[in-house]
């Protein structure tokens, strides 16, 4: 299965520019927008 539009965050499906997508290896092996990465990592706390 392939993810849909790679410029859309797979978690929140918010349409954002590709420059705002980052791969967060700590969280998911798929692109997330910075907002989602920050939210998840803040909840997890420091590794």
C-alpha positions in Angstrom: 0.0 0.0 0.0 1.3 3.4 -0.9 0.6 6.6 1.0 -1.5 9.1 -1.0 -0.2 12.5 -1.8 3.3 12.7 -0.3 2.8 16.5 0.3 0.1 15.7 2.8 0.9 14.7 6.3 -0.2 11.1 6.8 -1.3 11.8 10.4 -3.5 14.8 10.1 -4.1 15.0 6.3 -3.5 18.7 6.4 -2.4 20.0 3.0 1.0 21.6 3.4 3.9 22.3 1.2 6.6 19.6 0.8 9.2 21.8 2.5 7.2 21.5 5.7 7.3 17.7 5.7 10.0 15.9 7.7 10.7 12.3 8.3 10.8 11.7 12.1 12.5 8.3 12.5 11.6 8.4 16.2 8.0 8.5 15.5 6.9 7.0 12.2 8.7 6.0 9.1 6.6 8.3 7.0 6.4 12.1 6.5 4.7 14.2 9.1 4.3 17.9 9.3 6.4 19.7 11.9 3.3 20.4 14.0 2.6 16.7 14.3 6.2 15.8 15.1 6.4 18.5 17.7 3.1 17.4 19.3 4.1 13.7 19.4 7.6 14.3 20.7 6.4 16.7 23.4 4.0 14.0 24.6 6.7 11.4 24.6 9.2 13.5 26.4 13.0 13.3 25.9 14.4 10.0 24.8 
